[in-house]
C-alpha cells in the first residue's frame, strides 16, 4: 500500500508526490538530452517526453511498492 505524506499538517497523497518527483526527473532528463544534442534525433519530442514521464512514474511506483517507503 502506498502511504501518504504529511508535511506541515497537510496530507499529500503518495501517488501525487511520486508524480511530482517523476515530473522533475523528466524535465532534468529532457534538458540533459537537449544539452547533449540527442533531442535533435527525436522525431516526436512531445511523445518522447510523455513516454519518459510514464516510464519514470511506473518505475517509482514499482520501487515504492517493493520497498514500502519513500526513502
VODO-567326 format. One record per atom (N, C-alpha, C): residue in one letter; atom name; z negated, x, y negated. Coordinates in Angstrom, 3 decimals. Layout:
# residues N
{"a"; "CA"; {Z; X; Y}}
...
This chain:
# residues 71
{"x"; "N"; {0.000; 0.836; 1.176}}
{"x"; "CA"; {0.000; 0.000; 0.000}}
{"x"; "C"; {0.000; 0.885; -1.245}}
{"x"; "N"; {0.797; 0.527; -2.210}}
{"x"; "CA"; {0.897; 1.295; -3.441}}
{"x"; "C"; {-0.185; 0.807; -4.398}}
{"x"; "N"; {-1.039; 1.726; -4.817}}
{"x"; "CA"; {-2.147; 1.356; -5.688}}
{"x"; "C"; {-1.707; 1.340; -7.151}}
{"x"; "N"; {-2.496; 0.668; -7.958}}
{"x"; "CA"; {-2.239; 0.584; -9.388}}
{"x"; "C"; {-3.025; 1.665; -10.116}}
{"x"; "N"; {-2.567; 1.997; -11.300}}
{"x"; "CA"; {-3.261; 2.964; -12.146}}
{"x"; "C"; {-4.051; 2.226; -13.212}}
{"x"; "N"; {-5.208; 2.759; -13.551}}
{"x"; "CA"; {-5.987; 2.212; -14.653}}
{"x"; "C"; {-6.151; 3.330; -15.675}}
{"x"; "N"; {-5.510; 3.148; -16.826}}
{"x"; "CA"; {-5.554; 4.151; -17.893}}
{"x"; "C"; {-6.127; 3.486; -19.132}}
{"x"; "N"; {-7.313; 3.888; -19.523}}
{"x"; "CA"; {-7.941; 3.326; -20.710}}
{"x"; "C"; {-8.217; 1.840; -20.594}}
{"x"; "N"; {-8.514; 1.362; -19.405}}
{"x"; "CA"; {-8.788; -0.042; -19.199}}
{"x"; "C"; {-7.546; -0.904; -19.051}}
{"x"; "N"; {-6.365; -0.288; -19.049}}
{"x"; "CA"; {-5.110; -1.020; -18.913}}
{"x"; "C"; {-4.582; -0.800; -17.500}}
{"x"; "N"; {-4.284; -1.888; -16.821}}
{"x"; "CA"; {-3.779; -1.828; -15.455}}
{"x"; "C"; {-2.267; -1.628; -15.478}}
{"x"; "N"; {-1.814; -0.548; -14.858}}
{"x"; "CA"; {-0.387; -0.233; -14.793}}
{"x"; "C"; {0.038; -0.295; -13.324}}
{"x"; "N"; {1.016; -1.145; -12.996}}
{"x"; "CA"; {1.470; -1.221; -11.602}}
{"x"; "C"; {2.006; 0.129; -11.109}}
{"x"; "N"; {1.728; 0.436; -9.868}}
{"x"; "CA"; {2.133; 1.709; -9.296}}
{"x"; "C"; {3.639; 1.904; -9.275}}
{"x"; "N"; {4.375; 0.842; -8.983}}
{"x"; "CA"; {5.829; 0.955; -8.938}}
{"x"; "C"; {6.420; 1.205; -10.323}}
{"x"; "N"; {5.793; 0.634; -11.358}}
{"x"; "CA"; {6.245; 0.874; -12.724}}
{"x"; "C"; {6.014; 2.331; -13.118}}
{"x"; "N"; {4.879; 2.875; -12.731}}
{"x"; "CA"; {4.593; 4.281; -13.016}}
{"x"; "C"; {5.600; 5.189; -12.307}}
{"x"; "N"; {5.942; 4.855; -11.071}}
{"x"; "CA"; {6.931; 5.647; -10.338}}
{"x"; "C"; {8.314; 5.516; -10.960}}
{"x"; "N"; {8.652; 4.328; -11.452}}
{"x"; "CA"; {9.948; 4.133; -12.103}}
{"x"; "C"; {10.037; 4.969; -13.379}}
{"x"; "N"; {8.953; 5.034; -14.136}}
{"x"; "CA"; {8.941; 5.869; -15.349}}
{"x"; "C"; {9.078; 7.340; -14.997}}
{"x"; "N"; {8.395; 7.767; -13.951}}
{"x"; "CA"; {8.499; 9.158; -13.511}}
{"x"; "C"; {9.918; 9.476; -13.031}}
{"x"; "N"; {10.532; 8.556; -12.310}}
{"x"; "CA"; {11.911; 8.747; -11.848}}
{"x"; "C"; {12.881; 8.777; -13.020}}
{"x"; "N"; {12.621; 7.976; -14.042}}
{"x"; "CA"; {13.482; 7.966; -15.223}}
{"x"; "C"; {13.418; 9.298; -15.964}}
{"x"; "N"; {12.216; 9.839; -16.122}}
{"x"; "CA"; {12.061; 11.138; -16.787}}
{"x"; "C"; {12.755; 12.233; -15.973}}
{"x"; "N"; {12.580; 12.205; -14.659}}
{"x"; "CA"; {13.226; 13.207; -13.804}}
{"x"; "C"; {14.747; 13.078; -13.850}}
{"x"; "N"; {15.251; 11.852; -13.939}}
{"x"; "CA"; {16.693; 11.634; -14.023}}
{"x"; "C"; {17.251; 12.194; -15.320}}
{"x"; "N"; {16.560; 11.949; -16.428}}
{"x"; "CA"; {17.019; 12.469; -17.720}}
{"x"; "C"; {17.037; 13.994; -17.705}}
{"x"; "N"; {16.003; 14.595; -17.148}}
{"x"; "CA"; {15.953; 16.063; -17.070}}
{"x"; "C"; {17.083; 16.594; -16.197}}
{"x"; "N"; {17.314; 15.956; -15.050}}
{"x"; "CA"; {18.369; 16.409; -14.145}}
{"x"; "C"; {19.753; 16.241; -14.758}}
{"x"; "N"; {19.985; 15.134; -15.451}}
{"x"; "CA"; {21.301; 14.925; -16.066}}
{"x"; "C"; {21.530; 15.913; -17.215}}
{"x"; "N"; {20.489; 16.236; -17.962}}
{"x"; "CA"; {20.646; 17.248; -19.018}}
{"x"; "C"; {20.892; 18.631; -18.427}}
{"x"; "N"; {20.248; 18.907; -17.306}}
{"x"; "CA"; {20.489; 20.176; -16.618}}
{"x"; "C"; {21.932; 20.260; -16.138}}
{"x"; "N"; {22.467; 19.157; -15.648}}
{"x"; "CA"; {23.876; 19.125; -15.244}}
{"x"; "C"; {24.799; 19.325; -16.445}}
{"x"; "N"; {24.418; 18.774; -17.589}}
{"x"; "CA"; {25.246; 18.929; -18.795}}
{"x"; "C"; {25.216; 20.372; -19.292}}
{"x"; "N"; {24.062; 21.005; -19.225}}
{"x"; "CA"; {23.946; 22.392; -19.686}}
{"x"; "C"; {24.746; 23.332; -18.789}}
{"x"; "N"; {24.699; 23.100; -17.495}}
{"x"; "CA"; {25.421; 23.974; -16.578}}
{"x"; "C"; {26.915; 23.680; -16.521}}
{"x"; "N"; {27.330; 22.549; -17.085}}
{"x"; "CA"; {28.743; 22.209; -17.099}}
{"x"; "C"; {29.209; 21.427; -15.887}}
{"x"; "N"; {28.301; 21.099; -14.996}}
{"x"; "CA"; {28.690; 20.349; -13.802}}
{"x"; "C"; {28.974; 18.880; -14.105}}
{"x"; "N"; {28.471; 18.385; -15.227}}
{"x"; "CA"; {28.701; 16.971; -15.550}}
{"x"; "C"; {30.164; 16.698; -15.894}}
{"x"; "N"; {30.911; 17.725; -16.269}}
{"x"; "CA"; {32.339; 17.534; -16.566}}
{"x"; "C"; {33.149; 17.231; -15.314}}
{"x"; "N"; {32.613; 17.590; -14.165}}
{"x"; "CA"; {33.331; 17.342; -12.909}}
{"x"; "C"; {33.103; 15.936; -12.362}}
{"x"; "N"; {32.192; 15.199; -12.974}}
{"x"; "CA"; {31.893; 13.843; -12.512}}
{"x"; "C"; {32.910; 12.870; -13.088}}
{"x"; "N"; {33.455; 12.030; -12.241}}
{"x"; "CA"; {34.435; 11.063; -12.729}}
{"x"; "C"; {33.757; 9.850; -13.359}}
{"x"; "N"; {32.614; 9.451; -12.838}}
{"x"; "CA"; {31.876; 8.304; -13.368}}
{"x"; "C"; {30.435; 8.726; -13.652}}
{"x"; "N"; {30.176; 9.308; -14.818}}
{"x"; "CA"; {28.826; 9.819; -15.093}}
{"x"; "C"; {27.753; 8.729; -15.122}}
{"x"; "N"; {28.088; 7.536; -15.585}}
{"x"; "CA"; {27.092; 6.462; -15.626}}
{"x"; "C"; {26.684; 6.048; -14.208}}
{"x"; "N"; {27.649; 5.965; -13.322}}
{"x"; "CA"; {27.353; 5.618; -11.936}}
{"x"; "C"; {26.529; 6.721; -11.270}}
{"x"; "N"; {26.835; 7.957; -11.588}}
{"x"; "CA"; {26.075; 9.082; -11.053}}
{"x"; "C"; {24.634; 9.042; -11.543}}
{"x"; "N"; {24.440; 8.700; -12.809}}
{"x"; "CA"; {23.094; 8.631; -13.361}}
{"x"; "C"; {22.264; 7.533; -12.686}}
{"x"; "N"; {22.878; 6.389; -12.462}}
{"x"; "CA"; {22.176; 5.301; -11.777}}
{"x"; "C"; {21.854; 5.690; -10.334}}
{"x"; "N"; {22.790; 6.346; -9.671}}
{"x"; "CA"; {22.572; 6.765; -8.290}}
{"x"; "C"; {21.455; 7.795; -8.192}}
{"x"; "N"; {21.417; 8.730; -9.128}}
{"x"; "CA"; {20.354; 9.737; -9.134}}
{"x"; "C"; {19.003; 9.071; -9.361}}
{"x"; "N"; {18.951; 8.098; -10.281}}
{"x"; "CA"; {17.701; 7.381; -10.526}}
{"x"; "C"; {17.230; 6.649; -9.272}}
{"x"; "N"; {18.140; 5.962; -8.603}}
{"x"; "CA"; {17.771; 5.207; -7.401}}
{"x"; "C"; {17.296; 6.147; -6.299}}
{"x"; "N"; {17.974; 7.277; -6.141}}
{"x"; "CA"; {17.555; 8.242; -5.119}}
{"x"; "C"; {16.182; 8.828; -5.429}}
{"x"; "N"; {15.951; 9.217; -6.671}}
{"x"; "CA"; {14.650; 9.776; -7.045}}
{"x"; "C"; {13.543; 8.740; -6.907}}
{"x"; "N"; {13.819; 7.509; -7.321}}
{"x"; "CA"; {12.826; 6.445; -7.208}}
{"x"; "C"; {12.487; 6.185; -5.738}}
{"x"; "N"; {13.491; 6.137; -4.909}}
{"x"; "CA"; {13.255; 5.937; -3.476}}
{"x"; "C"; {12.455; 7.064; -2.860}}
{"x"; "N"; {12.767; 8.298; -3.246}}
{"x"; "CA"; {12.006; 9.434; -2.720}}
{"x"; "C"; {10.556; 9.405; -3.189}}
{"x"; "N"; {10.329; 9.027; -4.441}}
{"x"; "CA"; {8.962; 8.940; -4.950}}
{"x"; "C"; {8.172; 7.839; -4.249}}
{"x"; "N"; {8.789; 6.686; -4.038}}
{"x"; "CA"; {8.103; 5.596; -3.339}}
{"x"; "C"; {7.804; 5.991; -1.909}}
{"x"; "N"; {8.760; 6.595; -1.266}}
{"x"; "CA"; {8.544; 7.014; 0.132}}
{"x"; "C"; {7.453; 8.080; 0.220}}
{"x"; "N"; {7.475; 9.026; -0.716}}
{"x"; "CA"; {6.436; 10.062; -0.722}}
{"x"; "C"; {5.062; 9.493; -1.003}}
{"x"; "N"; {5.002; 8.495; -1.879}}
{"x"; "CA"; {3.716; 7.860; -2.180}}
{"x"; "C"; {3.195; 7.090; -0.984}}
{"x"; "N"; {4.083; 6.429; -0.273}}
{"x"; "CA"; {3.635; 5.686; 0.907}}
{"x"; "C"; {3.130; 6.619; 1.993}}
{"x"; "N"; {3.702; 7.812; 2.091}}
{"x"; "CA"; {3.266; 8.759; 3.116}}
{"x"; "C"; {1.930; 9.375; 2.742}}
{"x"; "N"; {1.791; 9.804; 1.455}}
{"x"; "CA"; {0.559; 10.479; 1.045}}
{"x"; "C"; {-0.545; 9.495; 0.711}}
{"x"; "N"; {-0.213; 8.356; 0.142}}
{"x"; "CA"; {-1.211; 7.358; -0.186}}
{"x"; "C"; {-1.839; 7.509; -1.547}}
{"x"; "N"; {-1.423; 8.520; -2.311}}
{"x"; "CA"; {-1.974; 8.699; -3.656}}
{"x"; "C"; {-0.919; 9.278; -4.581}}
{"x"; "N"; {-1.171; 9.193; -5.873}}
{"x"; "CA"; {-0.202; 9.685; -6.842}}
{"x"; "C"; {-0.200; 11.210; -6.921}}
{"x"; "N"; {-1.339; 11.828; -6.746}}
{"x"; "CA"; {-1.408; 13.296; -6.883}}
{"x"; "C"; {-1.775; 13.955; -5.594}}
